[in-house]
Amino acid sequence: MRLAYSVETVRAAEQRLMARLPEGALMQRAAAGLAVACGDLLRRNGRVYGSRVLLLAGSGDNGGDTLYAGARLARRGAGVRALLTSPGTAHPGGLAALLAAGGQVLDGPELGAFGPVDLVVDGITGIGGRGGLRPEAAELVRAVTASGAPVLAVDLPSGVEADTGQVLGTAVRADATVTFGAYKPGLLVDPAAEHAGALRLIDIGLGEELPARPDLEALQYADVAALLPVPGAESDKYRRGVVGVAAGSERYPGAAVLAVAGALRAGAGAVRYSGPGADAVIARFPEALVHPGPPSRAGRVQAWVAGPGLGDSSASVTAVADVLATDVPVLVDADGLRLMDAGAVRARTAPTVLTPHAGEAAALLGVEREEVEAGRLAAVRELAARYRATVLLKGSTTLVAADGDAPVRVNPTGTSWLATAGSGDVLSGLTGSLLAAGLAPRDAASVGAYLHGLAARRASDGAPVAAQDVADAIPAAWRDVRA
């Protein structure tokens, strides 16, 4: 599992570790790891010896890491030059090491004389930056990246917010980021994550100094495999989980079909469908158990999914209220988010999962969509607290937050091919089946998002994909995780 910690937590851990190490040892560990990462990138397109490296070095420790790493590259035969964004406050030890190794320091006007560049190393601000790059630094970044040379960010792309994932001004857009000790939330959450490129974590010995509870976590294959519900020898359809689906309408029968598809492909023991799309559902899935409604009369279930394609009819309002009145886990999506009574959601004693996209989240919070997209972590935490529910915030990086102090989870398998009509309906059915199988709501939402992303990648293989294709690829994604 990838664990991310706030800047405050990381700095406190560094202080505790530095108190037990010789002076400068921690910076040398970081610089050594950074130099290795730079060397790996340079070798992909040639070699370290004779390569041309440009350092953008700010003040403080981030600039120090960059200058010391540059010194190591210079000793390996690279031509290393540094542009100091704050010459008067550059790290003295790092600067001296670079010059002693044969590196050079450029003044801004000399930039054009540097010639072609094989690698740009961004060490301007790192995790201490706030509010985007200053105008002069932004202009410098535009100038040195105009050639298209790869950019490696040190700890965090300069200009992005480490703790929130926000980008509040001009920021470096890196091809890769080397981060030290622990991941920072901004490296995993958009829009900042879009600026980070490929991530590489350098172990500098912080492990024992970091708290057990991170601020953010991302499941990996082994974590998901451990959570997947697998039927035993004595399983029947009820032990595997029966999920109810209240979805679809005369105008949107496809939403019902896709939600049922997601549930069945994810291994539900049975699906009970309640609503006006029964004919469409049974024509596609004869194993489904259909009922015209209301949901309370559909039969026994272990969890409900309500909302996809319901429309705005009075029967739809009744269906959502009916589902929320049950004592089983409930997932509310799409139209159900508009139709649900907030007080009824907060009053539930059984688990509730809400799965909005940014626009729906904005409506639930009473803010503009742009505010949600710019501050996804804050939005998902506020939704979970306000509605006393587990919230899966869909988007370029899907986030899962529970009411309480559990770490927010970020899904690492998302793909832009999921931006297609009906894919959210599939996710609802998939996650509902995991709830019915007995997974805790936070786990069901996290595993559902993970499998959904894997299925989309498998189905698309780089080409356009439809929602039904994603549903059909869920069993293959399941096998991939368990392999």
C-alpha positions in Angstrom: 0.0 0.0 0.0 1.3 3.5 -0.8 1.1 5.7 2.2 1.1 9.5 2.0 1.8 11.9 4.8 1.4 15.7 5.3 4.3 18.1 5.1 4.1 18.7 8.9 4.3 15.0 9.6 7.2 14.4 7.3 9.2 17.3 8.6 8.6 16.2 12.2 9.8 12.7 11.3 12.9 14.2 9.6 13.7 16.2 12.7 13.6 13.1 14.9 15.8 11.2 12.5 18.3 14.0 12.1 18.7 14.2 15.8 20.2 10.6 15.7 22.4 11.1 12.6 25.6 13.0 11.8 25.0 16.5 10.5 24.1 16.5 6.8 23.6 12.7 6.6 19.9 12.9 5.7 20.5 15.4 2.9 23.3 13.2 1.5 20.9 10.2 1.5 18.4 12.2 -0.4 21.0 13.5 -2.8 22.4 10.0 -3.5 18.9 8.7 -4.3 18.2 11.6 -6.5 21.5 11.3 -8.4 20.7 7.6 -9.1 17.3 8.5 -10.4 18.8 11.2 -12.6 21.3 8.7 -13.9 18.6 6.2 -14.7 16.7 8.7 -16.8 19.8 9.8 -18.6 20.8 6.3 -19.5 17.4 5.6 -21.1 18.3 8.2 -23.8 22.1 7.7 -23.9 24.5 7.8 -21.0 25.5 9.8 -17.9 29.0 10.6 -19.0 28.9 13.6 -21.4 25.2 14.3 -20.8 24.0 17.8 -20.2 22.1 18.5 -17.0 20.5 21.8 -15.9 19.7 22.3 -12.3 17.0 24.7 -11.2 18.0 25.2 -7.6 16.1 27.2 -5.0 17.0 28.1 -1.5 16.8 25.8 1.4 17.0 22.0 1.7 15.3 21.3 -1.7 18.0 23.3 -3.5 20.6 21.6 -1.4 19.4 18.1 -2.4 19.5 19.3 -6.0 23.0 20.8 -5.8 24.5 17.8 -4.0 23.0 15.4 -6.5 24.4 17.6 -9.3 27.8 17.2 -7.8 27.5 13.5 -7.9 26.5 13.6 -11.5 29.4 15.9 -12.4 31.8 13.4 -10.8 30.4 10.8 -13.1 31.3 12.9 -16.1 28.0 14.8 -16.8 28.2 18.4 -17.7 26.2 20.0 -14.9 25.2 23.7 -14.6 22.9 25.3 -12.1 20.6 28.2 -12.3 20.0 29.6 -8.8 16.6 31.1 -8.3 17.8 32.9 -5.1 21.6 33.2 -5.5 22.1 34.9 -2.2 20.4 32.1 -0.2 21.6 29.1 -2.1 22.6 26.1 0.1 26.3 26.8 0.8 27.4 23.2 1.2 25.6 22.0 -1.9 26.9 24.9 -4.0 30.5 24.3 -2.9 30.2 20.6 -3.6 28.9 21.3 -7.1 31.7 23.7 -7.9 34.3 21.4 -6.5 33.0 18.6 -8.7 33.4 20.7 -11.8 29.8 22.0 -12.1 29.1 25.5 -13.1 26.6 28.2 -12.0 24.8 30.2 -14.7 23.4 33.7 -14.5 19.9 34.1 -16.0 21.2 35.9 -19.1 23.6 33.1 -19.9 20.8 30.6 -20.3 20.7 30.8 -24.1 24.4 29.9 -24.2 23.9 26.7 -22.4 22.8 24.9 -25.5 20.9 21.6 -25.7 19.8 20.0 -22.4 19.4 16.3 -21.7 17.7 16.6 -18.3 16.2 19.5 -16.3 16.1 19.0 -12.5 13.5 21.0 -10.7 14.6 21.9 -7.2 13.0 25.3 -6.9 10.6 25.0 -4.0 9.6 21.3 -3.3 7.2 20.6 -0.4 7.6 24.0 1.2 6.1 26.0 -1.7 2.7 27.7 -1.5 0.5 29.4 -4.0 2.3 28.6 -7.3 5.6 29.9 -8.6 6.6 33.5 -8.4 6.5 35.3 -11.8 10.3 35.2 -12.3 10.5 31.5 -11.5 7.6 30.7 -13.7 9.3 32.5 -16.6 12.5 30.6 -15.9 10.7 27.3 -16.0 9.0 28.2 -19.3 12.3 29.1 -20.8 14.3 26.0 -19.8 11.5 23.5 -20.7 10.8 25.0 -24.1 13.2 22.5 -25.7 11.2 19.5 -24.6 14.0 18.1 -22.4 12.7 15.7 -19.7 12.0 17.3 -16.3 12.7 15.5 -13.0 11.1 17.2 -9.9 12.8 17.0 -6.6 10.4 15.8 -3.8 7.4 17.6 -5.5 6.9 19.6 -8.7 7.5 23.2 -7.7 4.3 25.2 -7.5 1.9 22.5 -6.5 0.4 22.1 -3.0 1.9 19.1 -1.2 -0.9 18.6 1.3 -4.0 19.2 -0.8 -3.2 18.4 -4.4 -4.2 21.9 -5.4 -2.5 23.9 -8.1 -3.0 27.6 -7.3 -0.8 29.2 -9.9 1.9 28.3 -12.4 3.6 25.0 -11.5 6.2 22.7 -13.0 4.9 19.9 -15.1 7.4 17.1 -14.6 8.0 13.8 -16.5 9.0 12.2 -13.2 9.2 13.0 -9.5 11.6 11.7 -6.9 10.2 12.0 -3.5 12.0 11.3 -0.2 10.9 9.3 2.8 7.2 9.2 2.1 4.7 10.1 -0.5 3.0 13.4 -0.1 -0.8 13.7 -0.8 -0.3 16.1 -3.7 1.6 13.4 -5.6 -1.4 11.1 -5.6 -4.3 13.6 -6.0 -5.3 15.6 -9.0 -4.8 18.2 -10.3 -1.3 18.2 -8.7 -0.7 14.5 -9.5 -1.0 15.4 -13.2 2.1 17.5 -12.8 4.2 14.8 -11.1 4.7 12.2 -13.9 6.2 8.9 -12.9 6.8 8.6 -9.1 9.9 7.2 -7.4 10.1 7.0 -3.6 13.6 7.2 -2.1 14.0 5.5 1.3 16.0 7.8 3.6 15.2 6.0 6.8 12.0 7.7 7.9 10.0 4.5 8.3 10.2 4.1 12.1 9.6 7.9 12.6 6.3 8.0 10.7 3.0 7.4 12.4 1.0 4.2 11.7 -1.9 6.3 10.4 -1.2 8.1 7.1 -3.1 11.1 5.7 -3.8 9.3 2.4 -3.4 5.7 1.2 -3.6 3.9 -2.1 -4.3 0.2 -2.4 -2.1 -2.0 -4.4 -2.7 -5.5 -6.0 -1.9 -7.4 -2.8 -4.2 -5.2 -0.7 -7.1 -5.6 -3.1 -6.5 -9.4 -3.4 -6.7 -9.7 0.4 -10.1 -7.9 0.5 -11.8 -9.7 -2.5 -14.7 -11.9 -1.3 -14.1 -15.5 -2.5 -16.9 -18.1 -2.1 -16.2 -21.1 0.0 -17.4 -24.7 -0.3 -20.5 -24.0 1.7 -21.5 -20.8 -0.1 -24.9 -20.2 -1.5 -26.3 -17.1 -3.2 -27.1 -15.5 0.1 -23.7 -16.1 1.5 -22.2 -14.7 -1.6 -24.5 -11.7 -1.3 -27.7 -10.6 -3.0 -27.7 -7.0 -4.1 -30.9 -5.0 -4.9 -30.8 -2.5 -7.7 -33.3 0.3 -7.9 -32.3 2.0 -11.1 -33.5 2.9 -14.6 -36.7 4.4 -16.0 -38.7 4.4 -19.2 -36.3 7.1 -20.5 -33.1 5.5 -19.2 -33.5 1.7 -19.2 -29.9 1.2 -20.1 -28.8 2.5 -16.6 -30.6 -0.4 -15.0 -29.0 -2.9 -17.4 -25.5 -1.5 -16.7 -25.9 -1.4 -12.9 -27.1 -5.0 -13.0 -24.2 -6.0 -15.3 -21.7 -4.5 -12.8 -23.2 -6.4 -9.9 -23.4 -9.7 -11.7 -20.0 -9.5 -13.3 -18.5 -8.7 -9.8 -19.8 -11.9 -8.4 -23.0 -11.2 -6.7 -24.9 -14.3 -5.6 -28.0 -12.8 -7.2 -29.4 -9.5 -8.2 -32.9 -8.3 -7.5 -34.0 -5.6 -9.8 -36.8 -3.2 -8.8 -38.1 -0.7 -11.3 -39.6 0.0 -14.7 -36.7 -1.4 -16.6 -37.5 -5.0 -15.8 -38.0 -6.0 -19.5 -34.7 -4.6 -20.6 -32.9 -6.2 -17.6 -34.4 -9.7 -18.0 -33.8 -9.6 -21.8 -30.0 -9.1 -21.1 -29.7 -11.0 -17.9 -32.2 -13.8 -17.5 -30.7 -14.8 -14.1 -31.8 -11.4 -12.6 -34.8 -11.4 -10.3 -37.1 -8.6 -11.3 -39.9 -6.8 -9.6 -41.9 -3.7 -10.7 -41.4 -2.0 -7.3 -41.3 -0.6 -4.7 -37.9 -1.9 -3.5 -39.2 -2.9 -0.1 -41.4 -5.6 -1.8 -38.6 -6.9 -4.1 -37.4 -9.6 -1.6 -34.4 -10.2 0.6 -31.1 -8.5 -0.2 -27.9 -7.8 1.7 -27.3 -4.4 0.1 -29.1 -1.9 -2.2 -27.9 0.3 -5.1 -30.2 3.2 -5.9 -30.2 6.0 -8.3 -28.7 5.4 -11.8 -31.1 6.5 -14.5 -34.1 7.0 -12.1 -35.1 10.3 -13.6 -37.4 12.7 -11.6 -40.7 10.9 -11.2 -42.6 10.7 -8.0 -42.0 6.9 -8.1 -38.3 7.5 -8.3 -38.4 9.7 -5.2 -40.4 7.0 -3.4 -37.9 4.3 -4.5 -34.9 6.2 -3.1 -36.7 6.9 0.2 -37.8 3.2 0.4 -34.2 2.1 0.0 -32.8 4.5 2.6 -35.4 3.2 5.1 -33.9 -0.3 5.0 -31.5 -1.6 7.5 -28.9 -2.9 5.0 -26.0 -1.1 3.4 -27.1 1.3 0.6 -25.2 2.9 -2.3 -26.7 6.1 -3.7 -25.6 7.3 -7.1 -26.6 9.6 -10.0 -30.2 10.7 -9.8 -30.5 9.2 -6.4 -28.1 11.9 -5.1 -30.6 14.6 -6.1 -33.6 12.7 -4.9 -32.4 11.6 -1.5 -33.3 13.3 1.7 -30.1 14.5 3.5 -31.7 14.0 6.9 -32.7 10.5 6.1 -29.1 9.7 5.0 -27.6 11.1 8.2 -30.1 9.3 10.4 -29.3 5.8 8.9 -27.7 3.3 11.2 -26.7 0.9 8.4 -23.8 2.0 6.2 -24.4 4.4 3.3 -22.1 5.0 0.3 -22.5 8.1 -1.9 -20.8 8.1 -5.3 -20.9 11.6 -6.8 -18.8 13.0 -9.6 -17.5 16.6 -9.2 -20.7 18.2 -10.4 -22.9 16.2 -8.1 -20.5 16.8 -5.2 -20.7 20.5 -5.8 -24.5 20.4 -5.7 -24.4 18.4 -2.4 -22.0 20.9 -0.9 -23.6 24.0 -2.3 -20.5 25.2 -4.1 -19.3 25.6 -7.7 -17.9 22.5 -9.6 -14.6 24.3 -10.1 -14.1 24.5 -6.3 -14.5 20.7 -6.0 -12.2 20.0 -8.9 -9.5 22.3 -7.5 -9.7 20.8 -4.0 -10.8 17.2 -4.2 -9.4 16.1 -0.9 -11.2 18.8 1.0 -14.4 18.1 -0.9 -14.5 14.4 -0.2 -13.7 14.9 3.5 -16.5 17.5 3.9 -19.0 15.3 2.1 -18.3 12.3 4.3 -18.6 14.4 7.5 -21.7 16.3 6.4 -23.7 13.2 5.3 -22.2 10.8 7.9 -21.4 8.4 5.0 -18.6 6.9 3.0 -18.1 9.0 -0.1 -16.5 7.8 -3.4 -15.7 11.0 -5.3 -15.3 10.0 -9.0 -12.9 11.8 -11.2 -9.4 11.6 -12.7 -8.3 10.4 -9.3 -11.1 8.8 -7.5 -11.1 9.4 -3.7 -12.8 7.4 -1.0 -13.4 9.0 2.4 -15.3 7.7 5.5 -16.9 9.8 8.2 -14.3 9.7 11.0 -10.5 9.7 11.1 -9.7 6.9 8.7 -7.2 7.9 6.0 -8.7 9.0 2.6 -8.0 6.4 -0.1 -7.0 7.3 -3.6 -7.6 4.9 -6.5 -4.4 4.3 -8.6 -6.1 2.5 -11.5 -8.2 5.2 -13.0 -8.1 5.9 -16.8 -9.5 8.5 -19.0 -11.3 5.8 -21.0 -13.8 5.6 -18.1 -15.1 9.0 -19.2 -18.0 7.4 -21.1 -21.7 7.3 -20.6 -22.8 4.5 -18.2 -19.4 3.6 -16.7 -20.6 5.1 -13.3 -23.7 2.8 -13.4 -21.3 -0.2 -13.8 -19.3 1.0 -10.8 -22.4 1.3 -8.7 -23.4 -2.2 -9.4 -19.9 -3.5 -8.9 -19.5 -1.7 -5.5 -23.0 -2.8 -4.5 -22.1 -6.4 -5.0 -19.1 -6.0 -2.7 -21.3 -4.4 0.0 -23.7 -7.3 -0.3 -20.8 -9.7 0.1 -20.0 -8.2 3.5 -17.1 -5.8 2.8 -17.0 -2.7 4.9 -18.2 0.4 3.0 -14.8 2.0 2.8 -13.3 -1.3 1.5 -16.1 -2.0 -0.9 -15.8 1.5 -2.4 -12.0 1.3 -2.7 -12.0 -2.2 -4.2 -14.9 -1.3 -6.5 -13.0 1.7 -7.9 -9.8 -0.4 -8.2 -11.5 -3.2 -10.2 -13.4 -0.7 -12.3 -10.2 1.0 -13.4 -8.5 -2.3 -14.1 -11.5 -3.5 -16.1 -11.5 -0.3 -18.2 -7.8 -0.6 -19.0 -8.2 -4.3 -19.9 -11.3 -3.6 -22.1 -9.8 -0.5 -23.9 -6.1 -1.5 -24.3 -5.7 2.1 -25.5 -8.7 2.2 -27.7 -12.3 3.7 -27.0 -14.4 1.5 -24.8 -18.1 1.4 -23.9 -19.6 0.9 -20.4 -20.8 -2.6 -21.2 -17.3 -3.5 -22.3 -16.0 -2.4 -18.9 -18.6 -4.5 -17.1 -17.7 -7.6 -19.2 -14.0 -7.1 -18.3 -14.6 -7.1 -14.5 -14.0 -10.9 -14.1 -10.7 -10.6 -16.0 -9.7 -7.7 -13.7 -10.6 -9.9 -10.7 -8.3 -12.7 -12.0 -5.5 -10.2 -12.6 -5.6 -9.1 -9.0 -5.7 -12.7 -7.7 -3.0 -13.9 -10.0 
